[in-house]
Amino acid sequence: MPQLPSTPLNREPGLHSLISSFLTTKDLRPYDRNHCPQPQISEDTHRVRLDGLVSASASLSISNLRKDYPQHEVTCALQCAGNRRHTMRTLLKEVQGLDWFAGAVMNCSWRGPRLRDILLRAGLQLDEEEMKTAHVAFACNAVPCQDDDWYGASIPLSRAMREDADVILALEMNGEPLSIEHGFPVRVVTPGIAGARAVKWLDHITVQREMSSNHYMHFDYKVLPEDAVDSESAQRFWGSTPPVIEMPVNSVVAVPQDGSTVESDAEGMVVVKGYALPSGDDGPVVKVEVSVDGEVWKEAQLGSYEGESKWSWKLWEAKLKIERGEGKTIFSRATDKAGNMQPRHSQWNLRGVCYNGYGEARGLKIQ
């Protein structure tokens, strides 16, 4: 695995340890994705400013968020839009961006007030039609980023206002206060939506008619057309290409790992394990299949866990018969409740985001 830049902090765990637990606990060192240094924030003095198209602007302390609103808990996967970028660049062709393997995802239990409850209390100055096209924007102004003076993102207001969308301002992760790496003292959690929109170190929420003006909303995290082959040719597509919001259905073979030597049992069977993720709002994952040729498939067994939701990942396991020899490949593909099935390959794009071609373990030696 290549070395990711440590300034700002970007890292991912190995897949073997990542899938060892349904909940991605802090001892597993879940992935970190940052465009700026980690700020130093005091919980006692931190405030989240709420303004824009609301009847009553507010300055909310962490105590306000914890005590003045019902607390909601949701278990969901949070995934970097660039997860599996390495696979896209090695199987398809070169892309821009950090060389993420398949560990830029974590499945955690998050707790905090629903964003919906906060916005309802503030009052929305929008009619029913305006609600359909408005946005809610999030910002962290604590430290400048690599490409902007602040970090920001937005999601459709209609999504935030759905009670079943489970968008929260998280104060806790897996029953403990957020660590500084993962957004202490408060971050947005947007189930089914790319991690780039789950702003850490949140200090500003704005209800507005347009999406966030931040650089990372307009000039990154977009599936650009294939005609955008370099930075120069991409310029004409940034304005017309929508930002990534929902992530696609996906699965990954975590065991065995690429290039490993595997002992088959007396019946020629090999144990295969991995994780699977649903598409956006369409969870849960209902089926994972494995194959040695990408044509004949065998259904894997899906794990069942307390607290899981439509937004959670599924850990899966199968035993697959595979001939002894070198240069072997094992494939996986996932299907979610809405019938979205993982494709053989996904569209190449310059920024290498949203890759969801078959999960693959390549170059295996089976003994």
C-alpha positions in Angstrom: 0.0 0.0 0.0 1.5 3.4 -1.0 2.2 6.1 1.5 -0.6 8.7 1.7 0.4 12.2 2.7 0.4 12.8 6.4 0.1 16.6 6.1 -2.8 17.0 6.1 -3.6 13.7 7.6 -4.8 11.0 5.1 -4.6 7.3 5.9 -6.6 4.1 5.6 -6.4 0.8 7.5 -5.6 -2.6 6.0 -8.6 -4.5 4.8 -8.0 -7.6 7.0 -8.3 -5.5 10.1 -11.0 -3.3 8.7 -13.5 -6.2 8.2 -12.6 -7.7 11.6 -15.5 -5.8 13.2 -19.0 -4.7 12.1 -18.4 -1.4 13.9 -15.2 0.4 12.9 -13.7 1.2 16.3 -11.0 3.7 16.9 -8.4 1.0 17.6 -8.8 -0.1 14.0 -7.6 3.4 13.0 -10.4 4.2 10.6 -9.6 6.2 7.5 -8.9 9.9 7.7 -9.5 12.3 4.8 -8.5 15.9 5.2 -8.0 18.9 3.0 -6.7 21.0 5.9 -4.7 20.6 9.2 -6.7 19.5 12.2 -7.9 22.5 14.2 -7.6 23.0 17.9 -11.2 23.5 19.2 -12.5 23.9 22.7 -15.9 22.2 23.3 -16.8 24.9 25.9 -16.5 27.8 23.5 -17.3 26.2 20.2 -20.5 27.4 18.4 -22.4 26.4 15.4 -24.0 29.3 13.6 -27.3 28.7 11.9 -28.5 31.3 9.4 -29.8 31.8 5.9 -33.5 31.2 4.9 -34.6 30.6 8.5 -37.0 32.6 10.7 -34.6 32.6 13.7 -30.9 32.5 13.3 -29.0 30.8 16.2 -25.6 30.3 17.7 -25.7 26.8 19.1 -23.2 25.5 21.7 -22.3 21.8 22.1 -24.4 21.8 25.3 -27.4 23.2 23.3 -27.0 20.4 20.7 -26.8 17.8 23.4 -29.5 19.0 25.8 -32.0 21.0 23.8 -32.8 18.5 21.0 -33.7 14.8 21.0 -30.7 12.6 20.4 -30.8 10.2 17.5 -28.5 7.3 16.8 -27.8 5.8 13.4 -25.3 3.1 12.3 -24.1 3.9 8.8 -21.1 3.6 6.6 -19.1 6.8 5.8 -17.1 6.5 2.6 -14.7 8.7 0.8 -15.8 9.3 -2.8 -12.2 8.3 -3.8 -12.4 4.9 -2.2 -11.0 2.3 -4.6 -9.3 4.9 -6.8 -6.3 2.7 -7.0 -8.4 0.0 -8.6 -9.7 2.5 -11.2 -6.2 3.7 -12.1 -4.7 0.2 -12.3 -7.6 -1.6 -14.2 -8.8 1.3 -16.4 -6.2 4.1 -16.8 -4.4 6.8 -14.8 -6.5 9.3 -12.7 -5.8 12.3 -10.5 -6.0 12.2 -6.7 -4.8 10.3 -3.6 -4.1 6.6 -4.2 -6.8 5.2 -2.0 -7.1 1.4 -2.0 -10.4 0.0 -0.5 -10.0 1.0 3.1 -11.4 4.6 2.9 -14.7 3.6 4.5 -15.9 3.1 8.1 -19.1 1.7 9.5 -19.9 3.4 12.8 -22.7 4.2 15.2 -23.2 8.0 15.3 -25.3 9.9 17.9 -26.5 13.5 18.0 -29.6 15.7 17.1 -31.3 15.3 13.8 -30.5 18.3 11.5 -34.2 18.2 10.7 -35.2 19.0 14.3 -32.8 21.9 14.4 -34.1 23.4 11.2 -37.7 23.0 12.1 -37.2 24.8 15.4 -35.5 27.6 13.5 -38.3 27.8 11.0 -37.8 27.6 7.2 -38.6 30.7 5.1 -39.4 28.6 2.0 -42.6 27.5 0.4 -43.2 23.9 -0.6 -41.9 24.4 -4.2 -38.8 26.3 -3.0 -38.0 23.4 -0.6 -37.6 21.1 -3.5 -34.6 23.0 -4.9 -33.0 24.6 -1.9 -29.9 23.4 -0.2 -28.4 23.2 3.3 -24.7 24.2 3.4 -22.2 23.2 6.0 -18.8 24.9 6.7 -15.7 24.6 8.8 -13.9 28.0 9.0 -11.4 27.0 11.7 -8.4 26.5 9.4 -7.7 27.2 5.7 -7.6 24.3 3.3 -5.3 23.4 0.4 -7.6 25.0 -2.3 -9.9 27.3 -0.3 -9.9 29.4 2.8 -12.4 27.1 4.4 -14.0 23.7 3.9 -17.7 23.4 2.9 -20.3 21.2 1.3 -24.0 21.1 0.9 -26.8 18.6 0.4 -30.4 19.0 -0.9 -32.6 20.5 1.8 -35.3 18.0 0.9 -32.9 15.2 1.9 -32.0 16.8 5.2 -35.7 17.3 6.1 -36.6 13.7 5.7 -36.9 12.0 9.1 -35.9 8.7 7.6 -32.8 10.2 6.0 -31.1 10.2 9.4 -29.0 13.3 8.7 -27.5 14.2 12.1 -25.0 16.5 13.8 -22.9 13.8 15.4 -21.5 14.4 18.8 -20.5 10.8 19.4 -19.0 7.9 17.4 -19.5 4.4 18.7 -20.7 5.6 22.1 -17.8 8.0 22.8 -17.2 11.7 22.1 -15.8 12.3 18.6 -12.0 12.2 18.3 -10.4 15.3 16.8 -9.5 13.2 13.7 -13.2 12.5 13.1 -14.6 16.0 13.7 -14.7 16.8 17.4 -16.7 18.4 18.8 -19.4 18.1 16.1 -19.6 16.9 12.5 -22.4 16.3 10.0 -23.2 12.7 9.2 -25.0 12.2 5.9 -25.9 8.5 5.5 -25.7 7.2 1.9 -23.9 10.4 0.8 -20.3 10.8 0.0 -18.0 11.5 3.0 -16.9 14.8 1.4 -20.3 16.2 2.4 -20.0 15.1 6.0 -18.2 18.2 7.2 -16.0 17.9 10.3 -15.4 20.5 12.9 -18.7 22.1 11.9 -19.2 25.7 12.7 -21.7 27.1 10.2 -25.0 25.9 8.7 -26.8 27.9 6.1 -30.2 27.3 4.4 -29.9 28.7 0.9 -31.2 28.5 -2.6 -27.9 27.4 -4.2 -25.4 24.8 -3.3 -22.3 25.5 -1.3 -19.8 27.9 -3.0 -16.8 26.0 -1.7 -14.0 24.8 -4.0 -14.5 21.1 -3.1 -18.2 21.3 -4.1 -17.5 22.8 -7.6 -14.0 21.6 -8.6 -13.6 18.2 -7.0 -15.7 15.1 -6.2 -17.5 15.0 -9.6 -17.8 12.2 -12.1 -16.5 14.2 -15.1 -17.2 13.0 -18.6 -14.6 10.8 -20.2 -13.6 13.6 -22.5 -12.0 15.4 -19.5 -8.6 13.7 -19.8 -6.5 16.2 -18.0 -6.8 19.4 -15.9 -7.0 21.6 -19.0 -9.7 19.7 -20.8 -11.6 19.3 -17.5 -12.2 23.1 -17.2 -15.2 23.2 -19.5 -16.9 20.4 -17.6 -16.7 21.5 -14.0 -19.6 23.9 -14.2 -22.0 21.5 -16.0 -21.2 18.3 -14.1 -23.2 17.7 -10.9 -21.4 17.1 -7.7 -21.3 13.6 -6.2 -24.0 13.2 -3.6 -25.0 9.6 -3.3 -22.5 6.8 -3.5 -23.1 3.7 -5.7 -23.6 0.1 -4.7 -20.2 -1.6 -4.1 -18.3 -4.6 -2.7 -14.7 -5.4 -2.0 -12.8 -8.7 -1.6 -10.8 -8.2 1.6 -9.6 -11.8 2.1 -7.6 -13.1 0.3 -5.6 -9.9 -0.6 -4.1 -9.2 -4.0 -0.9 -11.3 -4.7 -1.3 -13.5 -1.7 -0.7 -17.3 -1.4 -3.7 -19.2 -0.2 -4.1 -22.7 1.1 -7.2 -24.4 -0.1 -8.9 -27.1 1.9 -9.1 -30.8 1.1 -12.1 -30.1 -1.2 -10.3 -27.3 -3.0 -12.3 -24.6 -1.3 -11.0 -21.1 -0.3 -12.5 -18.8 2.3 -13.4 -15.4 0.8 -14.4 -12.4 2.9 -15.3 -8.7 2.3 -17.7 -5.8 2.8 -20.5 -4.5 0.7 -22.3 -1.1 0.5 -25.7 -0.1 -0.8 -26.4 2.6 -3.3 -27.3 5.9 -1.6 -30.8 5.7 -0.3 -31.5 2.1 -1.6 -30.1 -0.1 1.2 -29.7 -2.5 2.7 -27.4 -4.8 0.7 -29.5 -8.0 0.2 -27.0 -10.1 -1.8 -23.3 -10.6 -2.4 -22.0 -13.1 -4.9 -18.5 -14.4 -5.6 -17.0 -15.9 -8.7 -13.7 -17.1 -10.2 -14.5 -16.0 -13.7 -17.0 -13.2 -13.5 -19.6 -15.4 -15.2 -20.7 -18.2 -12.8 -21.6 -16.8 -9.4 -22.1 -18.3 -5.9 -24.0 -16.4 -3.2 -22.1 -15.4 -0.1 -23.4 -15.4 3.5 -24.2 -12.0 4.9 -23.6 -11.1 8.5 -26.4 -9.9 10.8 -25.6 -7.4 13.5 -27.4 -5.6 16.3 -28.1 -2.0 15.4 -27.5 -2.3 11.6 -29.6 -0.1 9.3 -30.3 0.4 5.6 -27.2 2.6 5.6 -24.8 0.0 7.1 -22.3 -2.0 5.3 -22.7 -5.8 5.1 -19.8 -8.0 6.0 -19.9 -11.2 4.0 -18.2 -14.6 3.7 -18.1 -17.5 1.3 -16.3 -20.7 0.5 -15.4 -20.8 -3.2 -13.9 -23.7 -5.2 -10.9 -22.6 -7.1 -8.3 -24.6 -9.0 -4.7 -24.7 -7.7 -2.3 -22.6 -9.6 -1.0 -19.0 -10.0 -2.5 -15.8 -11.4 -6.0 -16.6 -10.1 -8.7 -13.9 -9.5 -11.7 -13.9 -7.2 -14.6 -11.4 -8.0 -17.4 -10.1 -5.9 -20.6 -8.2 -6.7 -23.3 -6.8 -4.5 -27.0 -6.1 -5.0 -29.1 -3.8 -2.8 -32.8 -3.7 -1.9 -33.7 -1.5 -4.9 -32.0 -4.0 -7.3 -28.9 -1.9 -8.0 -26.2 -4.4 -9.0 -22.5 -3.8 -9.1 -21.2 -3.6 -12.7 -18.1 -5.3 -14.1 -16.4 -1.9 -14.5 -17.6 1.6 -13.7 -17.1 4.8 -15.8 -13.5 6.1 -15.8 -13.3 9.7 -14.7 -10.4 12.0 -14.3 -10.8 12.4 -10.5 -11.1 8.7 -9.9 -14.3 8.9 -7.8 -17.2 6.5 -7.3 -15.4 3.4 -8.6 -17.7 0.4 -8.1 -16.6 -2.2 -10.6 -16.6 -5.8 -9.3 -14.6 -6.4 -6.2 -11.4 -8.3 -7.1 -8.5 -10.1 -5.5 -5.9 -10.6 -8.3 -2.7 -12.4 -8.7 -3.5 -15.2 -6.2 -1.5 -18.3 -5.8 -3.7 -21.2 -4.7 -2.0 -24.2 -3.1 
